[in-house]
Structures are given as C-alpha cells and as structure tokens.
Amino acid sequence: MNTNTTAYPVSGAGLGLRRALLNTLMENPPSEVDFMEVAPENWIKVGGVLGRKFRFFTERYPFLIHGLSLSIGSPAPLNEALVHDIKDFMKEHGILMYSEHLSYTSDDGQLYDLMPIPFTEEAVSWVAARVRRVQDILEQRIALENVSFYAPTDASMPEADFVNAVLEESDCDLMLDINNIVVNSINHSYDASEFLRSMPAERIRYFHLAGHYVEAEDLRIDTHGDAVDEQSWQLLREAYLHFGPVPTLLERDFNFPPIEELLEEVRKIKRLQQETTLKEVGNG
C-alpha cells in the first residue's frame, strides 16, 4: 500500500451539498457525513435565506469547494477576478481546499460544459503556468480533477501521462475521480486499474465517487444522476487497497433518491474505508 505523507484536508466520507438537499439535511444533519463540498460559483456572494442556510452547514461540517468555471485549460485569459472571489469565499467560510476540473469551459464566453484539453506537451506547459498563477493568488495549493471526456481533441500523450505531467509541472495536487476513470476506461478502451495505479499517491487529496448513465455497453455518460454502479465500487475498493482509505466524497447532482439512499452510499464508503484500515492493521 502506498502512503501519502501529507495530511489530507479532511477525513472519512463526504457528501456534495446541493440546494435541493438543504431543507432535508437541515432537519436532521447526518452524523455519518464527515465533510461537505460545494461549487463556489453557486454560493459566492449569496446572502439572505440561502446564505443563512449555507452558513448552517459550514458551521457544522468541514468544507471543500470544487470549481466549475475557472476554465484552467482555456485559451482565454485567466479569470483572476474569480480566483480572488474564491479566496475571499474560502476565508469567509473557513473552507479547507479548492479543486478544479482539468478541462476548459470558456473561450469567448462560457460553454457550460467540461471540454477536454489536448493531451500535448504544449498544453501541459500552458495549463501548468495558469495553475501556478492561481496558487500564487490563493497562497495555497489547489487540486485538479481527472475529467470524463468523449472525443479527445489531441491524444499525442496518453491521458494518464498528461495528468501526471500537469501535476508535476504545476506542482499542484490531485482530486481523483473514481467514476471518471470507469467512464473513460469503457469509452476509450483502457484498463481502469492501470490508470488508477499510475496516479501519484503523494499528490492525492481526496476522491470523488458518483454514478453514471449506461448509454450502451461501450458508452457511459458521466451524469452524477444515478446510484454508484458496482464497477465503481470495485475500483474504489482497489483504490483504498492501493492508496489507503483516502477521504471520499459522494456526488449526486439531480434525480435525487430518498435521503436514506444517499446516506447508505455514504455509509458504504465508510465501511470500505474501515475494511481497508483493518486489513492494513492485520498485515502490519
């Protein structure tokens, strides 16, 4: 088992906080949820009733943020105003870490989708310089997420090599999305376990886990609107055995089931983490 020598920002199992879940979770804040995460763009400068509801949760749970629109790979100028807003937002709410997608979402305007960055050496240098600038403004490291994609614009480098090169040149961290590995491995015919094991343990800060839509046997769509499938659970088990019980956040963006079903997935994450810890102790 690999051991991460740097402390994780959180521990245990988390849940993505969505507005549709606010009232239900406020009625009975779940003790099995160890941390929460939101997209900062959805909450920056939000006041009034919604702002007070958000504060209810930030006062009770450790929080991370996962950005949607920094567009780190875009050819357009970096949105430094957004980065400053994020810095202020993190300070206001005591947020522990900021992660973003290794993709781009804008050029002359927002594209409202996560577009794949060309897997090239030139793109590595371009993205890394922008990440370093973001970290300079925030005065802390960020994490990048491996993203799902459907039609690569340039595959001069394998996806895993591209991700590793960006992390190394920018000296940032990794938020590893387990579901995205599964989706990409099916859509692009590569080995999910091999990709998983190629990721740098020392840079991993937490995992994402979500469900996806089965369009066809060889085509999966990353929706975050379904229960986690068995292949993703199996890869999560493998990830814990390889990297240790890394903090893991459950994402669900729409098509919400009864809250008990979501919390059961959170509890399953915790059970897998505990099983891994027991195996580690037994092997020690």
C-alpha positions, 0 to 999 in steps of 0.5 A: 500500500502506498502512503501519502505523507501529507495530511489530507484536508479532511477525513472519512466520507463526504457528501456534495451539498446541493440546494435541493438537499438543504431543507432535508439535511437541515432537519436532521444533519447526518452524523455519518457525513464527515465533510461537505463540498460545494461549487463556489460559483453557486454560493459566492456572494449569496446572502439572505435565506440561502446564505443563512442556510449555507452558513448552517452547514459550514458551521457544522461540517468541514468544507471543500469547494470544487470549481466549475468555471475557472476554465484552467485549460482555456485559451482565454485569459485567466479569470483572476477576478474569480480566483480572488472571489474564491479566496475571499469565499474560502476565508469567509467560510473557513473552507479547507481546499479548492479543486478544479476540473482539468478541462476548459469551459470558456473561450469567448464566453462560457460553454457550460460544459467540461471540454477536454484539453489536448493531451500535448506537451504544449498544453501541459506547459500552458495549463501548468503556468495558469495553475501556478498563477492561481496558487500564487493568488490563493497562497495555497495549493489547489487540486485538479480533477481527472475529467470524463471526456468523449472525443479527445481533441489531441491524444499525442500523450496518453491521458494518464501521462498528461495528468501526471505531467500537469501535476508535476509541472504545476506542482499542484495536487490531485482530486481523483475521480473514481467514476471518471476513470470507469467512464473513460476506461469503457469509452476509450478502451483502457484498463481502469486499474492501470490508470488508477495505479499510475496516479501519484499517491503523494499528490492525492487529496481526496476522491470523488465517487458518483454514478453514471448513465449506461448509454450502451455497453461501450458508452457511459455518460458521466451524469452524477444522476444515478446510484454508484454502479458496482464497477465503481465500487470495485475500483474504489475498493482497489483504490483504498487497497492501493492508496489507503482509505483516502477521504471520499466524497459522494456526488449526486447532482439531480434525480435525487433518491430518498435521503436514506439512499444517499446516506447508505452510499455514504455509509458504504464508503465508510465501511470500505474505508474501515475494511481497508484500515483493518486489513492494513492493521492485520498485515502490519 
